[in-house]
Amino acid sequence: MGKHIDPVCGKKMNVNKAHIVIDYQGEEYYLCCPLCQREFEQNPQKYIHRNNKK
Ligand SMILES: [Zn+2]
């Protein structure tokens, strides 16, 4: 697996090009830019649901 999705904007992220990796509740989230980082940090619950099992 080399691909991750930016949970904020939905962009496919190349791990090497991610702006930042946030470790949240044991999961890693790749954010593409400072804006997505800030959005994620302000509202993590809104975005982590995308990774929850259904
Ligand atoms: Zn983004």
mmCIF file of the protein (N, C-alpha, C, O) and its ligand, coordinates in Angstrom:
data_MODEL
# 
_entry.id   MODEL 
# 
loop_
_entity.id 
_entity.type 
_entity.pdbx_number_of_molecules 
1 polymer     1 
2 non-polymer 1 
# 
_entity_poly.entity_id                      1 
_entity_poly.type                           'polypeptide(L)' 
_entity_poly.nstd_linkage                   no 
_entity_poly.nstd_monomer                   no 
_entity_poly.pdbx_seq_one_letter_code       MGKHIDPVCGKKMNVNKAHIVIDYQGEEYYLCCPLCQREFEQNPQKYIHRNNKK 
_entity_poly.pdbx_seq_one_letter_code_can   MGKHIDPVCGKKMNVNKAHIVIDYQGEEYYLCCPLCQREFEQNPQKYIHRNNKK 
_entity_poly.pdbx_strand_id                 A 
# 
loop_
_entity_poly_seq.entity_id 
_entity_poly_seq.num 
_entity_poly_seq.mon_id 
_entity_poly_seq.hetero 
1 1  MET n 
1 2  GLY n 
1 3  LYS n 
1 4  HIS n 
1 5  ILE n 
1 6  ASP n 
1 7  PRO n 
1 8  VAL n 
1 9  CYS n 
1 10 GLY n 
1 11 LYS n 
1 12 LYS n 
1 13 MET n 
1 14 ASN n 
1 15 VAL n 
1 16 ASN n 
1 17 LYS n 
1 18 ALA n 
1 19 HIS n 
1 20 ILE n 
1 21 VAL n 
1 22 ILE n 
1 23 ASP n 
1 24 TYR n 
1 25 GLN n 
1 26 GLY n 
1 27 GLU n 
1 28 GLU n 
1 29 TYR n 
1 30 TYR n 
1 31 LEU n 
1 32 CYS n 
1 33 CYS n 
1 34 PRO n 
1 35 LEU n 
1 36 CYS n 
1 37 GLN n 
1 38 ARG n 
1 39 GLU n 
1 40 PHE n 
1 41 GLU n 
1 42 GLN n 
1 43 ASN n 
1 44 PRO n 
1 45 GLN n 
1 46 LYS n 
1 47 TYR n 
1 48 ILE n 
1 49 HIS n 
1 50 ARG n 
1 51 ASN n 
1 52 ASN n 
1 53 LYS n 
1 54 LYS n 
# 
loop_
_struct_asym.id 
_struct_asym.entity_id 
A 1 
B 2 
# 
loop_
_chem_comp.id 
_chem_comp.type 
_chem_comp.mon_nstd_flag 
ALA 'L-peptide linking' y 
ARG 'L-peptide linking' y 
ASN 'L-peptide linking' y 
ASP 'L-peptide linking' y 
CYS 'L-peptide linking' y 
GLN 'L-peptide linking' y 
GLU 'L-peptide linking' y 
GLY 'peptide linking'   y 
HIS 'L-peptide linking' y 
ILE 'L-peptide linking' y 
LEU 'L-peptide linking' y 
LYS 'L-peptide linking' y 
MET 'L-peptide linking' y 
PHE 'L-peptide linking' y 
PRO 'L-peptide linking' y 
TYR 'L-peptide linking' y 
VAL 'L-peptide linking' y 
ZN  non-polymer         . 
# 
_pdbx_entity_nonpoly.entity_id   2 
_pdbx_entity_nonpoly.name        ? 
_pdbx_entity_nonpoly.comp_id     ZN 
# 
_pdbx_nonpoly_scheme.asym_id         B 
_pdbx_nonpoly_scheme.entity_id       2 
_pdbx_nonpoly_scheme.mon_id          ZN 
_pdbx_nonpoly_scheme.ndb_seq_num     1 
_pdbx_nonpoly_scheme.pdb_seq_num     101 
_pdbx_nonpoly_scheme.auth_seq_num    101 
_pdbx_nonpoly_scheme.pdb_mon_id      ZN 
_pdbx_nonpoly_scheme.auth_mon_id     ZN 
_pdbx_nonpoly_scheme.pdb_strand_id   A 
_pdbx_nonpoly_scheme.pdb_ins_code    . 
# 
loop_
_atom_site.group_PDB 
_atom_site.id 
_atom_site.type_symbol 
_atom_site.label_atom_id 
_atom_site.label_alt_id 
_atom_site.label_comp_id 
_atom_site.label_asym_id 
_atom_site.label_entity_id 
_atom_site.label_seq_id 
_atom_site.pdbx_PDB_ins_code 
_atom_site.Cartn_x 
_atom_site.Cartn_y 
_atom_site.Cartn_z 
_atom_site.occupancy 
_atom_site.B_iso_or_equiv 
_atom_site.pdbx_formal_charge 
_atom_site.auth_seq_id 
_atom_site.auth_comp_id 
_atom_site.auth_asym_id 
_atom_site.auth_atom_id 
_atom_site.pdbx_PDB_model_num 
ATOM   1   N  N  . MET A 1 1  ? 0.824   -1.207 0.000  1.00 0.00 ? 1   MET A N  1 
ATOM   2   C  CA . MET A 1 1  ? 0.000   0.000  0.000  1.00 0.00 ? 1   MET A CA 1 
ATOM   3   C  C  . MET A 1 1  ? 0.856   1.254  0.000  1.00 0.00 ? 1   MET A C  1 
ATOM   4   O  O  . MET A 1 1  ? 1.568   1.518  0.969  1.00 0.00 ? 1   MET A O  1 
ATOM   5   N  N  . GLY A 1 2  ? 0.799   2.006  -1.039 1.00 0.00 ? 2   GLY A N  1 
ATOM   6   C  CA . GLY A 1 2  ? 1.522   3.266  -1.048 1.00 0.00 ? 2   GLY A CA 1 
ATOM   7   C  C  . GLY A 1 2  ? 0.591   4.447  -1.128 1.00 0.00 ? 2   GLY A C  1 
ATOM   8   O  O  . GLY A 1 2  ? 1.029   5.597  -1.101 1.00 0.00 ? 2   GLY A O  1 
ATOM   9   N  N  . LYS A 1 3  ? -0.689  4.170  -1.228 1.00 0.00 ? 3   LYS A N  1 
ATOM   10  C  CA . LYS A 1 3  ? -1.649  5.246  -1.453 1.00 0.00 ? 3   LYS A CA 1 
ATOM   11  C  C  . LYS A 1 3  ? -2.554  5.427  -0.249 1.00 0.00 ? 3   LYS A C  1 
ATOM   12  O  O  . LYS A 1 3  ? -3.029  4.466  0.356  1.00 0.00 ? 3   LYS A O  1 
ATOM   13  N  N  . HIS A 1 4  ? -2.770  6.661  0.068  1.00 0.00 ? 4   HIS A N  1 
ATOM   14  C  CA . HIS A 1 4  ? -3.702  6.992  1.136  1.00 0.00 ? 4   HIS A CA 1 
ATOM   15  C  C  . HIS A 1 4  ? -4.619  8.103  0.646  1.00 0.00 ? 4   HIS A C  1 
ATOM   16  O  O  . HIS A 1 4  ? -4.309  8.817  -0.308 1.00 0.00 ? 4   HIS A O  1 
ATOM   17  N  N  . ILE A 1 5  ? -5.731  8.228  1.308  1.00 0.00 ? 5   ILE A N  1 
ATOM   18  C  CA . ILE A 1 5  ? -6.675  9.287  0.943  1.00 0.00 ? 5   ILE A CA 1 
ATOM   19  C  C  . ILE A 1 5  ? -6.623  10.386 2.002  1.00 0.00 ? 5   ILE A C  1 
ATOM   20  O  O  . ILE A 1 5  ? -6.694  10.122 3.202  1.00 0.00 ? 5   ILE A O  1 
ATOM   21  N  N  . ASP A 1 6  ? -6.501  11.596 1.536  1.00 0.00 ? 6   ASP A N  1 
ATOM   22  C  CA . ASP A 1 6  ? -6.674  12.726 2.426  1.00 0.00 ? 6   ASP A CA 1 
ATOM   23  C  C  . ASP A 1 6  ? -8.140  12.763 2.855  1.00 0.00 ? 6   ASP A C  1 
ATOM   24  O  O  . ASP A 1 6  ? -9.017  12.966 2.015  1.00 0.00 ? 6   ASP A O  1 
ATOM   25  N  N  . PRO A 1 7  ? -8.421  12.573 4.140  1.00 0.00 ? 7   PRO A N  1 
ATOM   26  C  CA . PRO A 1 7  ? -9.826  12.450 4.563  1.00 0.00 ? 7   PRO A CA 1 
ATOM   27  C  C  . PRO A 1 7  ? -10.598 13.753 4.440  1.00 0.00 ? 7   PRO A C  1 
ATOM   28  O  O  . PRO A 1 7  ? -11.828 13.737 4.399  1.00 0.00 ? 7   PRO A O  1 
ATOM   29  N  N  . VAL A 1 8  ? -9.912  14.859 4.383  1.00 0.00 ? 8   VAL A N  1 
ATOM   30  C  CA . VAL A 1 8  ? -10.598 16.148 4.331  1.00 0.00 ? 8   VAL A CA 1 
ATOM   31  C  C  . VAL A 1 8  ? -11.081 16.452 2.923  1.00 0.00 ? 8   VAL A C  1 
ATOM   32  O  O  . VAL A 1 8  ? -12.260 16.741 2.718  1.00 0.00 ? 8   VAL A O  1 
ATOM   33  N  N  . CYS A 1 9  ? -10.184 16.391 1.962  1.00 0.00 ? 9   CYS A N  1 
ATOM   34  C  CA . CYS A 1 9  ? -10.550 16.785 0.606  1.00 0.00 ? 9   CYS A CA 1 
ATOM   35  C  C  . CYS A 1 9  ? -10.746 15.588 -0.310 1.00 0.00 ? 9   CYS A C  1 
ATOM   36  O  O  . CYS A 1 9  ? -11.220 15.741 -1.436 1.00 0.00 ? 9   CYS A O  1 
ATOM   37  N  N  . GLY A 1 10 ? -10.387 14.395 0.159  1.00 0.00 ? 10  GLY A N  1 
ATOM   38  C  CA . GLY A 1 10 ? -10.632 13.197 -0.630 1.00 0.00 ? 10  GLY A CA 1 
ATOM   39  C  C  . GLY A 1 10 ? -9.585  12.915 -1.688 1.00 0.00 ? 10  GLY A C  1 
ATOM   40  O  O  . GLY A 1 10 ? -9.737  12.000 -2.496 1.00 0.00 ? 10  GLY A O  1 
ATOM   41  N  N  . LYS A 1 11 ? -8.532  13.698 -1.680 1.00 0.00 ? 11  LYS A N  1 
ATOM   42  C  CA . LYS A 1 11 ? -7.477  13.526 -2.664 1.00 0.00 ? 11  LYS A CA 1 
ATOM   43  C  C  . LYS A 1 11 ? -6.664  12.281 -2.366 1.00 0.00 ? 11  LYS A C  1 
ATOM   44  O  O  . LYS A 1 11 ? -6.403  11.963 -1.206 1.00 0.00 ? 11  LYS A O  1 
ATOM   45  N  N  . LYS A 1 12 ? -6.267  11.581 -3.412 1.00 0.00 ? 12  LYS A N  1 
ATOM   46  C  CA . LYS A 1 12 ? -5.356  10.463 -3.213 1.00 0.00 ? 12  LYS A CA 1 
ATOM   47  C  C  . LYS A 1 12 ? -3.976  11.016 -2.923 1.00 0.00 ? 12  LYS A C  1 
ATOM   48  O  O  . LYS A 1 12 ? -3.458  11.865 -3.648 1.00 0.00 ? 12  LYS A O  1 
ATOM   49  N  N  . MET A 1 13 ? -3.393  10.514 -1.845 1.00 0.00 ? 13  MET A N  1 
ATOM   50  C  CA . MET A 1 13 ? -2.116  11.044 -1.422 1.00 0.00 ? 13  MET A CA 1 
ATOM   51  C  C  . MET A 1 13 ? -1.006  10.069 -1.719 1.00 0.00 ? 13  MET A C  1 
ATOM   52  O  O  . MET A 1 13 ? -1.104  8.876  -1.432 1.00 0.00 ? 13  MET A O  1 
ATOM   53  N  N  . ASN A 1 14 ? 0.050   10.597 -2.298 1.00 0.00 ? 14  ASN A N  1 
ATOM   54  C  CA . ASN A 1 14 ? 1.306   9.861  -2.319 1.00 0.00 ? 14  ASN A CA 1 
ATOM   55  C  C  . ASN A 1 14 ? 1.980   10.087 -0.978 1.00 0.00 ? 14  ASN A C  1 
ATOM   56  O  O  . ASN A 1 14 ? 2.210   11.225 -0.568 1.00 0.00 ? 14  ASN A O  1 
ATOM   57  N  N  . VAL A 1 15 ? 2.293   8.999  -0.304 1.00 0.00 ? 15  VAL A N  1 
ATOM   58  C  CA . VAL A 1 15 ? 2.816   9.106  1.051  1.00 0.00 ? 15  VAL A CA 1 
ATOM   59  C  C  . VAL A 1 15 ? 4.008   10.045 1.129  1.00 0.00 ? 15  VAL A C  1 
ATOM   60  O  O  . VAL A 1 15 ? 4.155   10.808 2.083  1.00 0.00 ? 15  VAL A O  1 
ATOM   61  N  N  . ASN A 1 16 ? 4.840   9.979  0.130  1.00 0.00 ? 16  ASN A N  1 
ATOM   62  C  CA . ASN A 1 16 ? 6.055   10.789 0.161  1.00 0.00 ? 16  ASN A CA 1 
ATOM   63  C  C  . ASN A 1 16 ? 5.773   12.284 -0.018 1.00 0.00 ? 16  ASN A C  1 
ATOM   64  O  O  . ASN A 1 16 ? 6.607   13.130 0.303  1.00 0.00 ? 16  ASN A O  1 
ATOM   65  N  N  . LYS A 1 17 ? 4.592   12.584 -0.532 1.00 0.00 ? 17  LYS A N  1 
ATOM   66  C  CA . LYS A 1 17 ? 4.297   13.983 -0.824 1.00 0.00 ? 17  LYS A CA 1 
ATOM   67  C  C  . LYS A 1 17 ? 3.291   14.590 0.133  1.00 0.00 ? 17  LYS A C  1 
ATOM   68  O  O  . LYS A 1 17 ? 2.905   15.749 -0.021 1.00 0.00 ? 17  LYS A O  1 
ATOM   69  N  N  . ALA A 1 18 ? 2.867   13.826 1.109  1.00 0.00 ? 18  ALA A N  1 
ATOM   70  C  CA . ALA A 1 18 ? 1.906   14.364 2.070  1.00 0.00 ? 18  ALA A CA 1 
ATOM   71  C  C  . ALA A 1 18 ? 2.497   15.559 2.805  1.00 0.00 ? 18  ALA A C  1 
ATOM   72  O  O  . ALA A 1 18 ? 3.680   15.586 3.143  1.00 0.00 ? 18  ALA A O  1 
ATOM   73  N  N  . HIS A 1 19 ? 1.651   16.530 3.037  1.00 0.00 ? 19  HIS A N  1 
ATOM   74  C  CA . HIS A 1 19 ? 2.091   17.685 3.813  1.00 0.00 ? 19  HIS A CA 1 
ATOM   75  C  C  . HIS A 1 19 ? 2.452   17.249 5.225  1.00 0.00 ? 19  HIS A C  1 
ATOM   76  O  O  . HIS A 1 19 ? 3.471   17.665 5.776  1.00 0.00 ? 19  HIS A O  1 
ATOM   77  N  N  . ILE A 1 20 ? 1.610   16.416 5.797  1.00 0.00 ? 20  ILE A N  1 
ATOM   78  C  CA . ILE A 1 20 ? 1.849   15.960 7.162  1.00 0.00 ? 20  ILE A CA 1 
ATOM   79  C  C  . ILE A 1 20 ? 1.087   14.661 7.386  1.00 0.00 ? 20  ILE A C  1 
ATOM   80  O  O  . ILE A 1 20 ? 0.062   14.407 6.754  1.00 0.00 ? 20  ILE A O  1 
ATOM   81  N  N  . VAL A 1 21 ? 1.595   13.861 8.278  1.00 0.00 ? 21  VAL A N  1 
ATOM   82  C  CA . VAL A 1 21 ? 0.886   12.662 8.703  1.00 0.00 ? 21  VAL A CA 1 
ATOM   83  C  C  . VAL A 1 21 ? 0.456   12.863 10.147 1.00 0.00 ? 21  VAL A C  1 
ATOM   84  O  O  . VAL A 1 21 ? 1.281   13.125 11.022 1.00 0.00 ? 21  VAL A O  1 
ATOM   85  N  N  . ILE A 1 22 ? -0.819  12.740 10.382 1.00 0.00 ? 22  ILE A N  1 
ATOM   86  C  CA . ILE A 1 22 ? -1.333  12.888 11.734 1.00 0.00 ? 22  ILE A CA 1 
ATOM   87  C  C  . ILE A 1 22 ? -1.704  11.515 12.271 1.00 0.00 ? 22  ILE A C  1 
ATOM   88  O  O  . ILE A 1 22 ? -2.425  10.750 11.633 1.00 0.00 ? 22  ILE A O  1 
ATOM   89  N  N  . ASP A 1 23 ? -1.201  11.229 13.441 1.00 0.00 ? 23  ASP A N  1 
ATOM   90  C  CA . ASP A 1 23 ? -1.550  9.990  14.113 1.00 0.00 ? 23  ASP A CA 1 
ATOM   91  C  C  . ASP A 1 23 ? -2.691  10.294 15.064 1.00 0.00 ? 23  ASP A C  1 
ATOM   92  O  O  . ASP A 1 23 ? -2.521  11.022 16.042 1.00 0.00 ? 23  ASP A O  1 
ATOM   93  N  N  . TYR A 1 24 ? -3.843  9.736  14.774 1.00 0.00 ? 24  TYR A N  1 
ATOM   94  C  CA . TYR A 1 24 ? -5.013  10.036 15.584 1.00 0.00 ? 24  TYR A CA 1 
ATOM   95  C  C  . TYR A 1 24 ? -5.685  8.737  15.979 1.00 0.00 ? 24  TYR A C  1 
ATOM   96  O  O  . TYR A 1 24 ? -6.147  7.973  15.131 1.00 0.00 ? 24  TYR A O  1 
ATOM   97  N  N  . GLN A 1 25 ? -5.734  8.494  17.301 1.00 0.00 ? 25  GLN A N  1 
ATOM   98  C  CA . GLN A 1 25 ? -6.349  7.279  17.835 1.00 0.00 ? 25  GLN A CA 1 
ATOM   99  C  C  . GLN A 1 25 ? -5.822  6.030  17.143 1.00 0.00 ? 25  GLN A C  1 
ATOM   100 O  O  . GLN A 1 25 ? -6.577  5.118  16.806 1.00 0.00 ? 25  GLN A O  1 
ATOM   101 N  N  . GLY A 1 26 ? -4.523  6.012  16.941 1.00 0.00 ? 26  GLY A N  1 
ATOM   102 C  CA . GLY A 1 26 ? -3.883  4.815  16.424 1.00 0.00 ? 26  GLY A CA 1 
ATOM   103 C  C  . GLY A 1 26 ? -3.928  4.655  14.915 1.00 0.00 ? 26  GLY A C  1 
ATOM   104 O  O  . GLY A 1 26 ? -3.390  3.688  14.375 1.00 0.00 ? 26  GLY A O  1 
ATOM   105 N  N  . GLU A 1 27 ? -4.570  5.604  14.228 1.00 0.00 ? 27  GLU A N  1 
ATOM   106 C  CA . GLU A 1 27 ? -4.607  5.547  12.781 1.00 0.00 ? 27  GLU A CA 1 
ATOM   107 C  C  . GLU A 1 27 ? -3.802  6.704  12.211 1.00 0.00 ? 27  GLU A C  1 
ATOM   108 O  O  . GLU A 1 27 ? -3.715  7.774  12.813 1.00 0.00 ? 27  GLU A O  1 
ATOM   109 N  N  . GLU A 1 28 ? -3.224  6.477  11.060 1.00 0.00 ? 28  GLU A N  1 
ATOM   110 C  CA . GLU A 1 28 ? -2.488  7.550  10.406 1.00 0.00 ? 28  GLU A CA 1 
ATOM   111 C  C  . GLU A 1 28 ? -3.350  8.202  9.336  1.00 0.00 ? 28  GLU A C  1 
ATOM   112 O  O  . GLU A 1 28 ? -4.009  7.531  8.542  1.00 0.00 ? 28  GLU A O  1 
ATOM   113 N  N  . TYR A 1 29 ? -3.324  9.524  9.340  1.00 0.00 ? 29  TYR A N  1 
ATOM   114 C  CA . TYR A 1 29 ? -4.081  10.277 8.348  1.00 0.00 ? 29  TYR A CA 1 
ATOM   115 C  C  . TYR A 1 29 ? -3.132  11.190 7.603  1.00 0.00 ? 29  TYR A C  1 
ATOM   116 O  O  . TYR A 1 29 ? -2.318  11.896 8.199  1.00 0.00 ? 29  TYR A O  1 
ATOM   117 N  N  . TYR A 1 30 ? -3.252  11.161 6.295  1.00 0.00 ? 30  TYR A N  1 
ATOM   118 C  CA . TYR A 1 30 ? -2.360  11.946 5.443  1.00 0.00 ? 30  TYR A CA 1 
ATOM   119 C  C  . TYR A 1 30 ? -3.096  13.179 4.961  1.00 0.00 ? 30  TYR A C  1 
ATOM   120 O  O  . TYR A 1 30 ? -4.161  13.092 4.349  1.00 0.00 ? 30  TYR A O  1 
ATOM   121 N  N  . LEU A 1 31 ? -2.516  14.314 5.246  1.00 0.00 ? 31  LEU A N  1 
ATOM   122 C  CA . LEU A 1 31 ? -3.135  15.568 4.832  1.00 0.00 ? 31  LEU A CA 1 
ATOM   123 C  C  . LEU A 1 31 ? -2.258  16.239 3.788  1.00 0.00 ? 31  LEU A C  1 
ATOM   124 O  O  . LEU A 1 31 ? -1.031  16.245 3.894  1.00 0.00 ? 31  LEU A O  1 
ATOM   125 N  N  . CYS A 1 32 ? -2.910  16.805 2.776  1.00 0.00 ? 32  CYS A N  1 
ATOM   126 C  CA . CYS A 1 32 ? -2.165  17.297 1.623  1.00 0.00 ? 32  CYS A CA 1 
ATOM   127 C  C  . CYS A 1 32 ? -1.611  18.700 1.822  1.00 0.00 ? 32  CYS A C  1 
ATOM   128 O  O  . CYS A 1 32 ? -0.656  19.094 1.151  1.00 0.00 ? 32  CYS A O  1 
ATOM   129 N  N  . CYS A 1 33 ? -2.206  19.456 2.742  1.00 0.00 ? 33  CYS A N  1 
ATOM   130 C  CA . CYS A 1 33 ? -1.822  20.858 2.854  1.00 0.00 ? 33  CYS A CA 1 
ATOM   131 C  C  . CYS A 1 33 ? -2.176  21.387 4.237  1.00 0.00 ? 33  CYS A C  1 
ATOM   132 O  O  . CYS A 1 33 ? -2.918  20.740 4.976  1.00 0.00 ? 33  CYS A O  1 
ATOM   133 N  N  . PRO A 1 34 ? -1.652  22.560 4.595  1.00 0.00 ? 34  PRO A N  1 
ATOM   134 C  CA . PRO A 1 34 ? -1.944  23.120 5.918  1.00 0.00 ? 34  PRO A CA 1 
ATOM   135 C  C  . PRO A 1 34 ? -3.425  23.364 6.156  1.00 0.00 ? 34  PRO A C  1 
ATOM   136 O  O  . PRO A 1 34 ? -3.896  23.270 7.290  1.00 0.00 ? 34  PRO A O  1 
ATOM   137 N  N  . LEU A 1 35 ? -4.153  23.673 5.112  1.00 0.00 ? 35  LEU A N  1 
ATOM   138 C  CA . LEU A 1 35 ? -5.586  23.910 5.287  1.00 0.00 ? 35  LEU A CA 1 
ATOM   139 C  C  . LEU A 1 35 ? -6.311  22.639 5.684  1.00 0.00 ? 35  LEU A C  1 
ATOM   140 O  O  . LEU A 1 35 ? -7.167  22.650 6.569  1.00 0.00 ? 35  LEU A O  1 
ATOM   141 N  N  . CYS A 1 36 ? -5.962  21.544 5.024  1.00 0.00 ? 36  CYS A N  1 
ATOM   142 C  CA . CYS A 1 36 ? -6.585  20.273 5.366  1.00 0.00 ? 36  CYS A CA 1 
ATOM   143 C  C  . CYS A 1 36 ? -6.151  19.834 6.767  1.00 0.00 ? 36  CYS A C  1 
ATOM   144 O  O  . CYS A 1 36 ? -6.938  19.261 7.520  1.00 0.00 ? 36  CYS A O  1 
ATOM   145 N  N  . GLN A 1 37 ? -4.918  20.104 7.096  1.00 0.00 ? 37  GLN A N  1 
ATOM   146 C  CA . GLN A 1 37 ? -4.429  19.765 8.428  1.00 0.00 ? 37  GLN A CA 1 
ATOM   147 C  C  . GLN A 1 37 ? -5.236  20.492 9.485  1.00 0.00 ? 37  GLN A C  1 
ATOM   148 O  O  . GLN A 1 37 ? -5.665  19.889 10.469 1.00 0.00 ? 37  GLN A O  1 
ATOM   149 N  N  . ARG A 1 38 ? -5.442  21.778 9.287  1.00 0.00 ? 38  ARG A N  1 
ATOM   150 C  CA . ARG A 1 38 ? -6.171  22.569 10.273 1.00 0.00 ? 38  ARG A CA 1 
ATOM   151 C  C  . ARG A 1 38 ? -7.620  22.106 10.358 1.00 0.00 ? 38  ARG A C  1 
ATOM   152 O  O  . ARG A 1 38 ? -8.189  22.002 11.445 1.00 0.00 ? 38  ARG A O  1 
ATOM   153 N  N  . GLU A 1 39 ? -8.196  21.836 9.220  1.00 0.00 ? 39  GLU A N  1 
ATOM   154 C  CA . GLU A 1 39 ? -9.579  21.370 9.207  1.00 0.00 ? 39  GLU A CA 1 
ATOM   155 C  C  . GLU A 1 39 ? -9.710  20.044 9.949  1.00 0.00 ? 39  GLU A C  1 
ATOM   156 O  O  . GLU A 1 39 ? -10.643 19.845 10.727 1.00 0.00 ? 39  GLU A O  1 
ATOM   157 N  N  . PHE A 1 40 ? -8.772  19.149 9.698  1.00 0.00 ? 40  PHE A N  1 
ATOM   158 C  CA . PHE A 1 40 ? -8.808  17.854 10.369 1.00 0.00 ? 40  PHE A CA 1 
ATOM   159 C  C  . PHE A 1 40 ? -8.652  18.017 11.875 1.00 0.00 ? 40  PHE A C  1 
ATOM   160 O  O  . PHE A 1 40 ? -9.372  17.394 12.655 1.00 0.00 ? 40  PHE A O  1 
ATOM   161 N  N  . GLU A 1 41 ? -7.713  18.853 12.272 1.00 0.00 ? 41  GLU A N  1 
ATOM   162 C  CA . GLU A 1 41 ? -7.437  19.021 13.696 1.00 0.00 ? 41  GLU A CA 1 
ATOM   163 C  C  . GLU A 1 41 ? -8.604  19.686 14.423 1.00 0.00 ? 41  GLU A C  1 
ATOM   164 O  O  . GLU A 1 41 ? -8.830  19.434 15.606 1.00 0.00 ? 41  GLU A O  1 
ATOM   165 N  N  . GLN A 1 42 ? -9.337  20.530 13.713 1.00 0.00 ? 42  GLN A N  1 
ATOM   166 C  CA . GLN A 1 42 ? -10.472 21.197 14.340 1.00 0.00 ? 42  GLN A CA 1 
ATOM   167 C  C  . GLN A 1 42 ? -11.675 20.270 14.431 1.00 0.00 ? 42  GLN A C  1 
ATOM   168 O  O  . GLN A 1 42 ? -12.538 20.439 15.293 1.00 0.00 ? 42  GLN A O  1 
ATOM   169 N  N  . ASN A 1 43 ? -11.724 19.302 13.548 1.00 0.00 ? 43  ASN A N  1 
ATOM   170 C  CA . ASN A 1 43 ? -12.915 18.483 13.436 1.00 0.00 ? 43  ASN A CA 1 
ATOM   171 C  C  . ASN A 1 43 ? -12.606 17.018 13.165 1.00 0.00 ? 43  ASN A C  1 
ATOM   172 O  O  . ASN A 1 43 ? -13.183 16.433 12.249 1.00 0.00 ? 43  ASN A O  1 
ATOM   173 N  N  . PRO A 1 44 ? -11.717 16.416 13.935 1.00 0.00 ? 44  PRO A N  1 
ATOM   174 C  CA . PRO A 1 44 ? -11.277 15.059 13.594 1.00 0.00 ? 44  PRO A CA 1 
ATOM   175 C  C  . PRO A 1 44 ? -12.413 14.048 13.554 1.00 0.00 ? 44  PRO A C  1 
ATOM   176 O  O  . PRO A 1 44 ? -12.400 13.131 12.733 1.00 0.00 ? 44  PRO A O  1 
ATOM   177 N  N  . GLN A 1 45 ? -13.387 14.208 14.428 1.00 0.00 ? 45  GLN A N  1 
ATOM   178 C  CA . GLN A 1 45 ? -14.475 13.222 14.471 1.00 0.00 ? 45  GLN A CA 1 
ATOM   179 C  C  . GLN A 1 45 ? -15.260 13.195 13.161 1.00 0.00 ? 45  GLN A C  1 
ATOM   180 O  O  . GLN A 1 45 ? -15.802 12.165 12.759 1.00 0.00 ? 45  GLN A O  1 
ATOM   181 N  N  . LYS A 1 46 ? -15.304 14.329 12.523 1.00 0.00 ? 46  LYS A N  1 
ATOM   182 C  CA . LYS A 1 46 ? -16.051 14.423 11.275 1.00 0.00 ? 46  LYS A CA 1 
ATOM   183 C  C  . LYS A 1 46 ? -15.396 13.589 10.179 1.00 0.00 ? 46  LYS A C  1 
ATOM   184 O  O  . LYS A 1 46 ? -16.068 13.074 9.286  1.00 0.00 ? 46  LYS A O  1 
ATOM   185 N  N  . TYR A 1 47 ? -14.075 13.465 10.264 1.00 0.00 ? 47  TYR A N  1 
ATOM   186 C  CA . TYR A 1 47 ? -13.345 12.847 9.162  1.00 0.00 ? 47  TYR A CA 1 
ATOM   187 C  C  . TYR A 1 47 ? -12.951 11.407 9.416  1.00 0.00 ? 47  TYR A C  1 
ATOM   188 O  O  . TYR A 1 47 ? -12.804 10.628 8.474  1.00 0.00 ? 47  TYR A O  1 
ATOM   189 N  N  . ILE A 1 48 ? -12.780 11.047 10.666 1.00 0.00 ? 48  ILE A N  1 
ATOM   190 C  CA . ILE A 1 48 ? -12.344 9.666  10.914 1.00 0.00 ? 48  ILE A CA 1 
ATOM   191 C  C  . ILE A 1 48 ? -13.451 8.672  10.638 1.00 0.00 ? 48  ILE A C  1 
ATOM   192 O  O  . ILE A 1 48 ? -13.183 7.481  10.480 1.00 0.00 ? 48  ILE A O  1 
ATOM   193 N  N  . HIS A 1 49 ? -14.682 9.131  10.576 1.00 0.00 ? 49  HIS A N  1 
ATOM   194 C  CA . HIS A 1 49 ? -15.774 8.212  10.312 1.00 0.00 ? 49  HIS A CA 1 
ATOM   195 C  C  . HIS A 1 49 ? -15.643 7.536  8.964  1.00 0.00 ? 49  HIS A C  1 
ATOM   196 O  O  . HIS A 1 49 ? -16.170 6.446  8.740  1.00 0.00 ? 49  HIS A O  1 
ATOM   197 N  N  . ARG A 1 50 ? -14.935 8.198  8.076  1.00 0.00 ? 50  ARG A N  1 
ATOM   198 C  CA . ARG A 1 50 ? -14.764 7.609  6.745  1.00 0.00 ? 50  ARG A CA 1 
ATOM   199 C  C  . ARG A 1 50 ? -14.023 6.291  6.807  1.00 0.00 ? 50  ARG A C  1 
ATOM   200 O  O  . ARG A 1 50 ? -14.160 5.451  5.918  1.00 0.00 ? 50  ARG A O  1 
ATOM   201 N  N  . ASN A 1 51 ? -13.245 6.110  7.847  1.00 0.00 ? 51  ASN A N  1 
ATOM   202 C  CA . ASN A 1 51 ? -12.455 4.890  7.964  1.00 0.00 ? 51  ASN A CA 1 
ATOM   203 C  C  . ASN A 1 51 ? -13.126 3.825  8.820  1.00 0.00 ? 51  ASN A C  1 
ATOM   204 O  O  . ASN A 1 51 ? -12.633 2.703  8.930  1.00 0.00 ? 51  ASN A O  1 
ATOM   205 N  N  . ASN A 1 52 ? -14.245 4.181  9.420  1.00 0.00 ? 52  ASN A N  1 
ATOM   206 C  CA . ASN A 1 52 ? -14.912 3.201  10.279 1.00 0.00 ? 52  ASN A CA 1 
ATOM   207 C  C  . ASN A 1 52 ? -15.480 2.052  9.460  1.00 0.00 ? 52  ASN A C  1 
ATOM   208 O  O  . ASN A 1 52 ? -15.899 2.229  8.316  1.00 0.00 ? 52  ASN A O  1 
ATOM   209 N  N  . LYS A 1 53 ? -15.486 0.885  10.062 1.00 0.00 ? 53  LYS A N  1 
ATOM   210 C  CA . LYS A 1 53 ? -16.124 -0.252 9.409  1.00 0.00 ? 53  LYS A CA 1 
ATOM   211 C  C  . LYS A 1 53 ? -17.629 -0.064 9.434  1.00 0.00 ? 53  LYS A C  1 
ATOM   212 O  O  . LYS A 1 53 ? -18.196 0.498  10.372 1.00 0.00 ? 53  LYS A O  1 
ATOM   213 N  N  . LYS A 1 54 ? -18.251 -0.547 8.385  1.00 0.00 ? 54  LYS A N  1 
ATOM   214 C  CA . LYS A 1 54 ? -19.698 -0.412 8.360  1.00 0.00 ? 54  LYS A CA 1 
ATOM   215 C  C  . LYS A 1 54 ? -20.354 -1.738 8.698  1.00 0.00 ? 54  LYS A C  1 
ATOM   216 O  O  . LYS A 1 54 ? -21.581 -1.829 8.728  1.00 0.00 ? 54  LYS A O  1 
HETATM 217 ZN ZN . ZN  B 2 .  ? -6.362  17.857 1.295  1.00 0.00 2 101 ZN  A ZN 1 
# 
